[in-house]
Amino acid sequence: MNLLDLFLKGGIFMYPILFCSLLAVVIIVERFLVLRKSAIDAGQFMLKLRSVLQRGNIMEAVNFCSRSAAPLAHILKKGLTKFPEGHDRVREAIENAGKEETFKLEHRLGILASVAGIAPLLGFLGTVTGMIGAFRVIEQLSGAVNPSDLAGGIWEALITTAFGLMVGIVAYGFYNYFVNRVGRFVFEMESGSEEFLDLLVSGKLEGEAENEPVRRKSGGTEEYFQRKG
């Protein structure tokens, strides 16, 4: 008996379980690609960025962050573009960017968690309907049944449970894996942001970058401005 035969034996609840499995596969592949693109050696990145910043070249630092697709780079780029407006604006920009990047990293993980919970429940529901069918046969035959009369209901009961559990276990495993990966990214973002803000508050950038022009793109135009003391 092949997989298709097993699927057909499982009854009507196999179709929503199949939908859950396809949805889980799409989300897992999409999250893998997103998190792989977001991966970065945070230590090396911050070391290079610190070197650029200590030279007082803010524009070079912005360009350096632009070359990376990592969430940490996006956050610090937002902070650097607000550098001439003062420490408070830099911190605010970093906090807002951090929330935005965290949301992007966690996107669709809630759906994957729902699949992990719903698929086994659908399997158990199929088990209940399968057993109902088996007992209905017993009633119709007034108890004079043989195992072959009950086979259809028992097949449905067992197969839906098995498939529902398999989908749920796989989805839950990947959900936990992605949550751990996102947690690591969030830690790197927080650590890198704190290091950047400490460098800013310490005054090491102010003295060297006080008159450094910074280019900012807005609405398709470029503005050059200098940080006010």
N, C-alpha and C positions, 0 to 999 in steps of 0.2 A: 504494500500500500504506500503510495507516494504522498507527498505533502499536500497536493491538491485534493486527493481523496480524503485525507484527514480533515482538511479545511471544510469540505462539503459535509462531512459527517457531523461537524460541530454545530450545525444549525445556524439560525439567523443571527445570533450574537457574535458569530465569528466575523461578521462584516464590520461592526464598530471596533472590534479588537484589531482588525486589519488596518482600519483607518488610524487608530491610535499608534500602531507600529510604524506606519508610513510617516505620520506627523513627527514621531520621535526621531526617526532617521533623518528627516530634513533638518530638524532643529540641531541635532547632534553634529551633523556635517557643517552646518552654518556656523555654529559656535566654535567648532574646531578651527575653521578658517579665520574667524574674527580674532580668537585668542592667540592663534599662531602669528597673525599679523601684528598683534599688539605686544608680543614678547620683545624684551630688550634687556640688555645687561645694565641694570640701573646704576651699579657702581661705576662702571666705565663711562656711562653717559654723563653722570654728575661730575666725574673727574674732569672730563673734557669741557663740559659747560662751565665749571668753576674756573678753569684756566682761561677761557674766553672772557668771562665776566670780569675777572681780576685785571684784565688788560683794559677794561673800561669800554670795550667795543660791544655796545648793546645790539646794534644792527647785525653784527656777525653772530651774536648769540641767538637772535630771532631766526636767522637763516639756518643756523645749526639745528634748532628745534624743528624747523619746517621740514627738514630732510628725514625726519623720523615719523612713523605712523603710530608710535607708542602713546598710550594715554598720558604718561608722565611728560612727554615732550609737548603734547598739546596744552597741558595745564600750565607748564612753565612759559610757554610761548604767550599764552593769554596774560600771564603776569608781567612778562617783559614788555608787552605792548602798552601796559599801563604804568610803566616805570617812571616816566616823567611827571605823572600826576600825583605821586606821593605814595608812601608806604601803605596807607589805608586802602587806597584804590587797588594796589597790587594784591594785597591780601584778599580783598573782596573778589577780585577777578579770579584768583586761584581757587577760592572756595566754591564759586559758582561753576568754574570749569571742572573741578573735582566731582561735584554732584552730577554734572552732565556726563562725564566719562564713566562714572560708576553706573549710571543708568544704562549707558550703552553696553557695558560689560555684562550687566545682569539681564539684558533684554532677552525675552523668551524663555528664560530659565523657569519662570512660574508656570508656563505651559508644559514644559518638560516634567515638572513636579506633579502637575495635574494628571498627565498621562500615566506617570508611575503609580498614582493612586487609583485612577479610574479603570485602567486595564484589568487589574486583578478583580475589581468589583464586577466588571462586566463578565469576567470568567465565572465568578461565583453565581451571578444571576443566571448564566447559561446552565450552571449545575442545577440550580433550583428548577428551572423550566424542564431540564432533561429528566430529573427525578419525578416531576409532576407527570410528564408524559409516560414514564415507566409505570407509575401507580395507576394511571388512567387505563393502561392496557390491562393491568391486573383486574381492575374493576369491570372492564368490558367483557373479559373472559371469565368472570366470576371466580377468579383465583386459580383456574385450571390453566396455568401458563408454563412454558418451558423457557430456558435461558434465551433462546433466539427471539422470543416475543419481546423481551425486555432490552435486547441488545441496542436498538436505536436510541432509546432514552438514556441508557448508560453511556453510550458513545458520546452523545451530546454533553452529558454531565461532566465526563472526565476530560474531553478534549478542550472544551471552552475554559475550564479551570487551568489546564496545563498551558495553553497559549496565553491566557490572560496573565498568568504568573510570570511566564517568560518575558513578555513585553514589559511588565511592571518592574521586574528585577533589573533588566537591562537599562530601562529609562531611569530608574532610581540610582543605579550605579553611576551612570554618566552625569546625572544631576549633581551628585555629591562631588564628583571629580571637577566639574565646572565651578561649583561653589568654592572649592578649595583654590582653584586657579584664580578666580576673581578675587578671593581674599588676599592672595599673594600680590596681585596687581594693585589692590587698594593700599596694602601696606607699603609698597614701593612708591606709590603716588604720595602718600602722607609723609614718608621719610624724605623723599626728594623735595617736596614742597617746604618742609620744615628747614631743610638744609639751605634751600634758596632764600627763604625769609630770614634765617639767621645771618646769612651773608649780607643781605640787604640791610638789616637792622644794625649790624656791626659797623656800618659806614664804610666798608671797604670798596663799595661800588660808587658811592656818592662822590667822593673826592676825585676819583679817576674818570668818572663818566659824566661829570657835572655839565660839561659843554658838548657832550657827544650828541650829534643829531641822530634822531631815531625816525625811521620811515614807517609810516602807518598807512595801510590801504583802507579806504572807506568809501563805499558807494562808487567803486570803479576809479576813484581818483586817489592820488598819493599826497599826503601831507607830511611836511617836515616840521618837527617841533623839537624844542629843547626842554629838558626838565627844569622846572623852576625851583629855586632854592627854598 
